[in-house]
Amino acid sequence: MTDGFFEESKEQSLIKSAIVSKYFWAWAKVIMSQVKRGDKKIAYIDLFAGPGRYKDGTKSTPLLVLEQAINDPDMCQMLVTLFNDKDEDSSSSLERGIEELPGVEKLKYKPKVMNKEVGTEMVKLFEQMKLVPTLFFVDPWGYKGLSLQLVNAVVKDWACECIFFFNYNRINMGLNNQFVEEHMNALFGKQRADALRLKLETLSAADRKLTIVEELCKALNPTNDRHVLPFRFRDDRGARNPRTLRVGRRHRDDRYHPPASMRVEWPQGGLRRSSQRIRRTGGSLVRDEEDSGCYRASG
């Protein structure tokens, strides 16, 4: 199991679900209008899906996404979904949750749930596939399973995007931890990770954080042909939460324009504001003033 992660719908998990489900809706509406004359398919893939519901009964992200599809006539006929969790109890719980969704029979393509480890075999699978426009959600609750190879494999095709959350504190500690060196090298690339370790030795805490995010963005965009946008979200008390990265290929095809922005509403009705204190200037990331505006999903 995932060490009690799903025992209650904690604030951070609810915010993640709100961000991803709302961004999926905005993304899908843009893409569906473009693919109606082609394959008439879009996809949503969650490689660390977890169970269908939290212990308190709150729906997890996969169920929220499927509910949106069920309630939209066009999406019902176009959406292909794939969910995966290596934990057998979680994947079984998700299958039950999907089966119990009202109207799930309306979906043209039955949701598929897998029970596999995310590793080199899954990366090779995606590398060999030509994907329909797909939104990937990757939230491994840390860093294990998240790699440059995986991101490269899932965003290589037209209109494919990847959203992943990463826990800065764990990555910061992991960079100099020999027991997780393999995972850090997979995330940054070995050469970049080694150079980053040396660079961090003399930096202040604030500059260290900025440098780690910047190097990860560079690693994800080595040929400068992708949108790589970092965000940090916080609650109304000002508490700072793990960062979010949205990665999508920059296409010359003018048919595809990523969603511009969106607001994420807290389940109790209050707006959770974003803090995008990192911005790009001349190809580098710099600290910015506190932003009390909406959570931005795209640039």
C-alpha positions in Angstrom: 0.0 0.0 0.0 1.0 3.7 -0.2 1.8 4.1 3.5 -1.6 5.6 4.4 -1.5 8.2 1.7 -5.1 7.6 0.9 -6.4 7.2 4.4 -7.9 10.6 4.4 -8.4 13.2 1.7 -5.8 15.7 2.9 -5.6 19.2 1.7 -2.7 18.7 -0.6 -4.3 15.7 -2.4 -7.6 17.6 -2.9 -5.7 20.5 -4.5 -3.9 18.2 -6.8 -7.2 16.5 -7.9 -8.8 19.9 -8.5 -5.8 21.1 -10.6 -5.6 18.1 -12.8 -9.3 17.5 -13.3 -9.9 21.2 -14.2 -6.9 21.3 -16.5 -8.0 18.1 -18.2 -11.3 19.7 -19.0 -9.7 22.8 -20.4 -7.2 20.8 -22.4 -9.8 18.3 -23.7 -12.1 21.1 -25.0 -9.3 22.5 -27.0 -8.2 19.2 -28.4 -11.6 17.7 -29.2 -12.4 20.5 -31.6 -9.3 19.6 -33.5 -9.6 15.8 -33.7 -13.2 15.5 -34.8 -12.1 15.2 -38.4 -9.5 12.7 -37.7 -9.2 9.7 -35.3 -11.8 11.2 -33.0 -9.9 10.1 -30.0 -8.2 11.8 -27.1 -6.7 10.0 -24.0 -6.0 10.5 -20.4 -3.4 8.3 -18.7 -2.6 8.2 -15.0 0.4 6.0 -14.2 0.1 6.3 -10.4 -3.6 6.4 -10.1 -4.2 5.1 -6.6 -7.7 3.8 -5.5 -11.0 5.1 -6.6 -11.8 7.0 -3.4 -10.1 8.2 -0.3 -11.0 6.6 3.0 -13.6 9.4 3.7 -15.3 8.7 0.4 -14.0 11.6 -1.6 -13.5 10.8 -5.3 -9.9 10.6 -6.5 -8.7 12.2 -9.8 -9.5 9.2 -12.1 -13.2 9.3 -11.1 -13.4 13.1 -11.4 -12.0 12.9 -15.0 -14.4 10.0 -15.9 -17.4 11.9 -14.5 -16.5 14.8 -16.8 -16.5 12.5 -19.8 -19.7 10.8 -18.8 -21.5 14.2 -18.6 -20.2 15.4 -22.0 -21.7 13.8 -25.1 -18.7 14.4 -27.3 -16.2 13.3 -24.8 -18.1 10.2 -24.1 -17.4 9.1 -27.7 -13.8 10.2 -27.8 -12.1 9.6 -24.5 -9.7 6.6 -24.0 -8.5 6.2 -20.4 -5.7 4.1 -18.9 -5.0 4.0 -15.2 -2.2 2.2 -13.5 -1.1 1.5 -9.9 1.4 -1.1 -8.8 -0.5 -1.7 -5.6 -3.0 -4.4 -6.2 -5.4 -3.2 -3.5 -5.4 0.3 -5.0 -6.0 -0.9 -8.6 -8.8 -3.2 -7.5 -10.4 -0.3 -5.5 -10.2 1.9 -8.6 -11.8 -0.8 -10.8 -14.7 -1.0 -8.3 -15.0 2.8 -8.1 -15.2 3.0 -11.9 -17.8 0.3 -12.1 -20.0 2.1 -9.6 -19.9 5.4 -11.4 -23.4 6.3 -12.6 -23.5 6.4 -16.4 -20.1 4.7 -16.9 -21.7 2.5 -19.6 -22.1 5.7 -21.8 -18.3 5.7 -22.4 -17.5 4.3 -25.9 -14.1 3.1 -24.7 -14.1 1.1 -21.4 -11.6 2.5 -18.9 -8.6 0.2 -18.5 -6.9 -0.4 -15.2 -3.4 -1.9 -14.9 -1.4 -3.2 -12.0 2.3 -2.7 -13.1 5.5 -1.1 -11.9 6.4 2.1 -13.7 9.9 1.4 -15.1 11.9 0.7 -18.2 9.3 -1.7 -19.7 6.5 0.8 -19.5 8.8 3.5 -20.9 9.7 1.3 -23.9 5.9 0.6 -24.4 5.2 4.3 -24.8 8.3 5.0 -26.9 7.1 2.5 -29.4 3.5 3.8 -29.6 2.2 6.6 -31.7 -0.1 8.3 -29.3 -3.4 10.1 -29.9 -3.5 13.5 -28.2 -3.0 12.5 -24.5 -2.8 14.2 -21.2 -0.6 12.2 -18.8 -0.7 12.7 -15.1 2.3 11.5 -13.2 2.3 11.8 -9.4 4.5 9.1 -7.8 4.4 10.7 -4.3 8.1 11.4 -4.5 10.4 10.6 -7.4 10.6 6.8 -7.8 9.3 6.0 -11.3 9.6 9.5 -12.6 12.3 9.8 -15.2 13.4 11.9 -18.2 12.9 8.8 -20.4 9.3 8.5 -19.2 8.5 12.2 -19.9 10.2 12.0 -23.3 8.2 8.9 -24.2 4.8 10.4 -23.4 5.2 13.9 -24.9 6.8 13.0 -28.2 3.5 13.1 -30.2 1.2 15.9 -31.3 -0.8 17.6 -28.5 0.5 15.3 -25.8 1.2 16.8 -22.4 2.4 15.6 -19.1 1.6 17.1 -15.7 3.6 15.9 -12.8 4.0 17.0 -9.1 7.3 16.8 -7.5 8.2 17.1 -3.8 11.0 19.6 -3.7 12.1 18.7 -0.2 12.5 15.1 -1.1 14.4 15.8 -4.3 16.6 18.4 -2.5 17.6 15.8 0.1 17.8 13.0 -2.4 20.4 14.7 -4.6 23.2 14.0 -2.0 21.8 10.7 -0.8 23.7 7.7 -2.3 20.8 5.4 -1.6 18.6 7.2 -4.1 21.3 8.3 -6.5 19.9 6.1 -9.3 16.5 7.8 -9.0 18.0 11.3 -9.1 20.1 10.4 -12.1 17.0 9.1 -13.9 15.2 12.4 -13.1 17.9 14.9 -14.1 20.2 12.7 -16.3 23.5 11.6 -14.7 25.7 14.3 -16.2 23.4 17.0 -15.2 22.8 15.5 -11.8 26.5 15.3 -11.1 27.0 18.9 -12.2 24.0 20.0 -10.1 25.4 18.4 -6.9 28.6 20.4 -7.3 26.8 23.6 -8.0 24.5 23.3 -5.0 27.4 23.1 -2.5 27.9 26.8 -2.2 24.3 28.1 -2.7 21.9 29.6 -0.2 18.7 27.8 0.5 16.7 30.2 -1.7 19.2 29.9 -4.6 19.4 26.2 -4.1 15.7 25.8 -4.6 15.7 28.0 -7.7 18.6 26.2 -9.2 17.1 22.7 -8.8 13.9 23.8 -10.5 15.8 25.5 -13.3 18.0 22.5 -13.9 15.0 20.2 -14.0 13.3 22.5 -16.5 16.4 22.4 -18.7 16.6 18.6 -18.4 13.0 18.3 -19.6 13.6 20.7 -22.6 17.1 19.9 -24.0 16.3 21.0 -27.5 14.1 23.9 -26.6 11.1 22.6 -28.4 8.7 22.1 -25.5 6.7 24.2 -23.1 8.0 23.5 -19.6 6.2 25.6 -17.1 6.8 25.3 -13.3 4.2 26.3 -10.8 3.9 26.3 -7.0 0.5 26.3 -5.3 -0.3 27.4 -1.8 -3.3 27.6 0.4 -5.0 30.6 2.0 -2.8 30.4 5.0 0.2 30.9 2.8 1.6 27.4 3.2 3.7 26.4 0.3 3.1 23.1 -1.3 5.1 20.9 -3.7 5.7 22.3 -7.2 3.9 21.3 -10.4 5.4 21.0 -13.8 3.5 21.0 -17.1 5.4 19.7 -20.0 4.2 19.8 -23.6 5.8 19.9 -27.0 5.9 23.2 -28.7 4.3 22.7 -32.1 4.5 24.8 -35.2 1.0 23.5 -36.1 -1.2 26.4 -35.3 -4.2 24.1 -34.7 -3.0 23.4 -31.2 -3.0 26.1 -28.5 -2.7 24.9 -24.9 -5.3 26.3 -22.4 -4.3 29.8 -21.4 -5.2 29.8 -17.7 -7.7 28.6 -15.2 -8.9 29.1 -11.6 -8.9 26.3 -9.1 -11.7 26.5 -6.6 -11.3 25.0 -3.1 -14.0 22.3 -2.4 -15.4 24.5 0.4 -15.8 27.4 -2.0 -12.7 29.5 -1.3 -10.2 30.3 -4.0 -6.7 28.8 -3.5 -4.3 31.2 -4.9 -1.1 30.4 -6.7 2.4 31.6 -6.0 4.3 31.6 -9.2 7.5 33.1 -7.8 9.6 31.8 -10.6 9.6 33.3 -14.0 11.8 33.1 -17.1 14.0 36.0 -18.2 16.5 35.6 -21.0 16.3 31.8 -20.8 16.9 31.6 -17.1 14.6 31.4 -14.1 14.5 34.3 -11.6 12.6 34.9 -8.4 9.5 37.0 -8.9 7.3 39.0 -6.6 4.5 37.2 -4.8 1.6 36.6 -7.1 -1.9 36.5 -5.6 -3.6 35.8 -8.9 -5.1 32.6 -10.3 -3.4 29.3 -10.7 -2.0 29.4 -14.2 -2.2 26.2 -16.2 -0.2 27.3 -19.2 1.8 30.2 -20.5 
